[in-house]
């Protein structure tokens, strides 16, 4: 019998749960739906779509080497996909449709309408609903969730699926649609595609950098992070492959020789945690705060302040450097993401949902679960969020994590001439200094107090 493999956010042939099972069940044809209107509704960044489309071309070539034809169809909205699949399965005499489960509420609604669909857990290391507390309820805080994951990993590290075999040639007469890539940005210089490239990045990171990850990951001027988030997000890499690469030097067993290895595992588990939260608490898919009491928070939502933040013109160098990195590359260093998010939500008292949307519209690794989790953490509205009274001082953060101002100088060249003391707060010693750079749009102490009062009033 012929099976249909429906690719979504899992554009790889190695270690792909649904693809492996589909090929075990018989001859396989692959399918991808391109949904521009849906992308727009979900605020997917043009750079992320470009990245996806380029990887799709690579996937098509990889599948062709296995004699698996790929049908690409433009179906603007997800609600129209089930009807198309029903027609396609009749036309091609398909027995079952195979796919990897997606965890957002819209994705689940789409999949529930598809007949003969077999879903597999592939987005996470552990199946959703499998990590539970003693009351058999989902975890709401990261640390006990992580502890439960550690116990599972000590017992058994999830293994990768075997490589799929080349199948006999199969006739598929369905013509694919073309999508005009000119509608999307091209950032190919920094973000190469292909599974081979992703594995090269992963292996280089494990061999050369992971041991110092705990020391260097917070310093944005260093290349101290893995840079794998974009590849994990659209499924060029799986979380299992990352885990297996991490423990490969220890015969596949959970073991740490360096603190950096454990710190990186913890970051993978933060990603895992937010995916499980997305599934267990659908309200975070609906633009609602995790903490219900924070629905009543009175946001200022000053449009002028938001515009300055979104353009990297706040007069707070570390914030502006981060926003300019985002606008230029489609990516921002994680420490700086937290600084920018907390400045917007606490000092400017702008609703976290505006920041969440802006990041999604610009990030190459924009992922609903991780982005929402990060924003709600910074805004103190989410699961495991910082207490509302803990508010980053962006100047102090800058002095600590960019001590020489190298990151700021890269993204704000107009401050290059300043020394490492002045660059973090250019107008602190001389409010009338003549610089081609805006003065701070807010008083950090006063706006901190305003945020504290807004939260206390709840």
N, C-alpha and C positions, 0 to 999 in steps of 0.2 A: 504493500500500500504506500501511497505518496503522503508525506507529511509537509506541513507548511511551517517554516520557522519565521516568526514575526520579530524582527529586530526593533528595539526602541533605544533605551539608554545603555546599550550593551554591544557597542560596535567592535566586536573582536571574535575571532574563531577559536582562540585558545582559552581554555578554562571557562567555557560558557555553558552553564547548566542546561538551559533549554535546548541549545543547539546540539549538545552531546546527546541528550535524550531523544531528540527528533531523529538524529542520524542512526541511533540504535533501533528505531522503530520501523525504518524503511527508507526508501528514496526521499530526498529532501529538496524542496524549493524554498527560497528565502523571499521575504517581503518586508518592505519599509514604506511607511506612510509619511509624507512630508506635509506638514500642516501650518503654513505661514500665519493664518489668522489666529490659530491657537497659540503659536509662539508669541504673537503680539499680545494676546490676552494675558499670557503668563510672564510678560516683560522680559523674555529671553533676549540677551544682548546680541546685536549683529555679529560681533566677533565670535561669540559662542556658536551661532548658527553657521558661520563660515567654517569654523573648526570642525563642526559636525559634518558638514557637507564634504569637506576635503577628506575626512576619515571615511566617509561613506564610499567615496571613490576607491580608497585603499581596500576597504572591506570587500567591495565588488570584485576586485582583482584576486584577493585571497580566496574568496568563495569559488571563483572561476577555476582556480588551480585544483579545487576539490570536486569540480564538475557540478557545483551547486549554482543554478541560475538565480539571479536576484531581480525581483520585480520592484520597481520604485514608482509609487503613485502619489500624485499631488491630491490630497484630500484636506481641504482647508480647515475643517473643524473635526474634532475627535468624535462627535456624536454621529458623524456620517461614516465612520470606519466600519462599525459592525455590519451595516447593510452591504457595503462593498465586499467585505470578507465573506459574507454568506454567498454572494454571487460567485466570487472567485473560487471558493471551495467546491461549488457545484461544477463550475466550468473545468476545473483541473482534477476533479474527482479526489479531493483531499480527505483523508481520514480524520486527522486532528490538526489543530493549530497549536503550536508550542510557543511560549513566550516566558520571559522572566518578569516576575511581579514588580509593579511600580507602586509606591506607597502613598502618593498624594490622593486626596479624595476624588478629584476629577478623573485621575487615572483609573482608580478602582471602579468608578461608575461606568467608564468606557468599557472596561474589561468584563464587567458583569453582563453587558449586553451582547457579548460575543459567544456564539454557539461553538461547541466542541473545542473549547479552549483549555489547554493544560498549562497551568502556571507553575513556575519554579522560583524558589527563593535564591536570588543571585546578587542582589544589591547589597546585602549585609553578610557579615561573617556567620551570624547565627540567625535562624529563621525568626521572623517577628512572632511574638507571643511565646517565645521559648525562654526568654530571660524574665523571670518573675520573682517577686519578693516572697517572704514566708506566708503572706496572706494571698498569694497567687494574683497579685496586682502588679501592673507595670511600675517600674521605678520612675520617680519624679526628680531624683537627684543623681548626679553623675557618679560620685565616689562609690556608693554601694552597688550601682550598676557595673562599674568597672571591676569591683571586687568579684562580683558574680561571673563576669567574663573571664577574669584571671583563673578562677576555679575551673571553668570549662576548658580553658586553654592548657592548664597544667595536666588535665586528664587527656585531652585530645586536641591537637591543632588541625583545623579543617584543611583537608588536602584538595589539591586542584584536580580537575577532571582530565582524563587522558586526551591526547590529541585525536581529532576526528580523522577517519579514514577517507581516502579519495573514493567517491562513488562512481558507478557506471554513468555514462552520459544520459541525460534525461531531456526530453523534448518539452520546451515551454514556449508557447507561441504568444504569450502576453507581452505587449510592448510597454516599455517603461516611459514615464513622463520625465521631462527635463525641468529643472528649476533654475531660474536665472540667478546665478550667484553674484551678479553685479549689484544686486540689491543689498548685499552685505559687505562688511569691511573685510579687508584681507591683511592679516598680521602674520604672514607666513614666516617671516624672518626669525621670529622668536618662538613661535608655536608650531613646530613640525608635527606631522601626523605619522601614522603607521604603528602597528604593534611592536615592530622591531625597535623603533626609536624609543617608545615608551619603556621597553624592557632595558634598553641601554641606559636610559636615565635612572631607572630603578636600581640597576646593578652598580652603576657608578656611585650612586648615593650610598648604597649599603657598604660598598668596599672602601670608599674614601671619606665619607662625610658623617655617617650616622653616629659614629662614636663620639663626635663633638656636638651633636645636635642639641643636647641640653644646654650647652654653653653659648652656642651661636645663633640659635633659632630666633631669639628676641631682638637681634641687632639688624635692623633693616639694611644697613650698608654692606653687610656680609651676604655671601651666597650660602646661607646656613640652613635653608629649608629645602625640602625635597623637590619642590616645583612639580609635584605629581597630581595636584588636585584637579586640574583640568582633564587629565587622562582618566582619573578615577570617575569623574563626574559623567562623562559620556560613555564610560565603559570600555575604553581602549585598554585599560588595566582593570583587574578585579582586586578587591580587598584581600581575597585569598592569596593571590599572587604576591602581594606586598608582604603578607604574613609569612609565606613560605620562603621568600627571599631573605627576610629578616632572620629566620631561624635555620636557614640552610647551613650556616657554619656549625650548627649544633645538632646535626643529623635530624633536623625537622622538629626537635623538641623545644618547648618553651624554656629559654635560658638567656641570661644577659651577662655579657662580659663588661659592657660599658653602660654608664648611666644614660647615654644618648639613645641607646637601643630601647630602653624601657620608656623613655620620654616620647620617642616616636610611636611606640605601640600605644601609649596613652592617647596620643593625638588621633591615631586610627580609631581608637575606641570612642573618642568624642564624636567622630563622624558617625560611628555605629549608633551611639546613644541618640543623636538627633534624628537618625532615620527611624529608630524604634518609636521615639516620641511622636514623629509625624504620623505614624500608623496608629498608635494607641490613643492619641489625642487629636482627632480630626479638626478641632477648633483652630489649631495653628495653621491649617490649610485655608481657613476662612477669615484671615486678617484679624483674628481675635487674640488678645493677650492670654498667655498661659495662666497667669494669676488673675482671676476674675475681678478682684477688688480694684485692679489698676485700670479697668475700663473707665472709671470715673475721673481719671487723671486729667487735669486741665492743661492741655498743651498750648503754648504760645503760638506756634506755627507762623512765625514771621517770615513772609515770602522773601523779603530782602536778605535776611540772614541765611535762609536756605539756599538762595541763589549764590551768595558769596561762598558758602560751604561747598556747593556742587561745582564751583569753578576754581576752587583752590585759591580763594582770595579773602581768607578770613583774617589775615594778619597774625595768625598763629602758625609759625613755620612748619612744625612737624605735621600738623593737620593739612596744610596746603600742599606739602611735599607728597603726602599720601594720596590726596585727591588728584594731583597732577600725574602721579604714577598710574593711577587707575585710568584716567582719561587717555593717557598716552599708550599704555600697554594692555589694558583689559585685565590687569591683575594688581593686587596690592598686598604688601607684606602683612602677615596676620597680626602682629603686634600693633601695627599702624591702623589696621582695620578697627581694632578695639578702641584705639585712641580717637579716631575720627568718629566712630559711632557714639562713643560716650560724650564727646564734645557736642555733637548735634543734639543728642537726647537730653543731656543734663545741663550743659552751659547755655545752649540755645533753646532748650525746652521745645524742640520740634518733635512731633510724633514719630516714633521709631518706624512706622509703616512707610513714611516718605523716604527715609534713608534706606530701608530694606528694598523698596522698589527701585531706587536710584542705583543701588549696587547691582541688583539683578539686571538692570538695563545696560550695564557696562562690564560686568565680570565675565571673563571667559570660563570661569569655574562656578558660575552662578548655579547654586543648588538650593532648592526650596528649603529642605530640612536644615542644612548647615547655615545658610544665610539667615533664615528666620531664627534659628537657635542663637546665633551670634548676636543678632540685633536685640532680641529679647533679653539676652544675658546682659548686654551693655545698658539697656534701658531699665533694668531691674523689674521687668514685667514677666519674665519667663521662668522656665524650670531651671533650677540650679543657678539662678541669676545672682549677681553681686547684690549685697544689701544696698538699699537705696542711698545710704549715707556714705558708701564708698564711691567716691567720684575721682576719677583720674585727673590729676593736674597735668595738662598736656606739656607744659614747660618742663616740669620735673621729669616726666616720662622721656622727653626729648633729651634732656641732659644725661639721663641714665642710660638710654638705649642707643643714642646717636651722639656719644660724648664729644667727638671731634667735628660733628656737623657734616660728615661726608654725605650722608643720605640727603640732608636738606640742600646741600650745595649742588648735588646732581639734579634735583628737580626744581630748585629755585635758584637759577644762576644769578639772579639779581642780588643775591645775598653772599655771593662767593667771596667778596672782599672782607667780610666780617670774621673776627677771630672766634675761637671755639667757645668763648664765654658769651659773647654778644649775640651769636647767630640764633640761639634758641628763643631769644626775646629781644628783638632788635631795638625796640624803643624804650626799654626799661631804664637805661642810664640817661638817655637823651630823647625826650618825647618829641623834640623838634628836629631830629636828625633828618637829613635829606636823602631819602632812599626811594628807589623806584619799586616800592613795595607797600601795600596798604597797612595802615595802623590797625591794631586789634579791633574787631567789631563788637567785642564785649569785654567787660571786666570779669575776670575769672572768679574772683572772690565773691562778688555780688551775685553773679549768676549761679554760683554753687549754692549760696544761701537760698536763692529763689527756688532752686530744684528741691532742696531739703524741705522747704516749707510746703511745696506742692505735694510731695510724697507724705509728709506728716499729716496733711489735711485729710488724707484718705482714712 
